Amino acid sequence: MAIVVRNIAAPLLFLNLVMYFIVLGFASWCLNRYINGQTNHPSFGGNGATPFFLTFSIMAAVVGIVSKFAGSNHLRAWRNDSLAAAGSSAITAWALTVLAFGLACKEINTGGYRGWRLKILEAFIIILTVTQLLYLSMIHAGVFSSRYGPGYRDADYGLGGATGDPMHKGTGHGGAVTASRV
């Protein structure tokens, strides 16, 4: 069952990576036009929520792209220690994407003329909010059962396979530790 979850999470990771790059491109172009005062461009437009939406879209895209590097490392290793890095960065990316999603909803609700680039950016943010949540649930599926992948409740987590008491390095009978050749 863990293989199935892993095989579903990998295409979602790639899809989200491509979509975050598209969001970064569109949001950067729109923010550049907005800073230059070219809001009357036929494919731009906007309203009062636009600068905030563009700022959070760029932040969500950058953090989302970086989180996919940790996610790809986790999908390659598929271990508990890589899950912590992939999970925390994916949650952060999803949180920023949800903030951008809220601003996209506000921008749509405010109305006014919005060009096709802003509409595409809004649509990509809305889609990314759902697909990032799906990806997040796939990599955290092991929390519920170890059948679905690595989780935080494994008994040997953090032990490193050591046997015996790690605090006492004696010879077992209370004597001194002999030196070893290197």
Secondary structure as UniProt FT lines:
FT   HELIX           2..35
FT   TURN            36..37
FT   TURN            39..40
FT   TURN            42..44
FT   TURN            48..49
FT   HELIX           50..77
FT   HELIX           80..110
FT   HELIX           116..139
FT   HELIX           141..143
FT   HELIX           146..148
FT   TURN            152..153
FT   TURN            155..161
FT   TURN            166..167
//
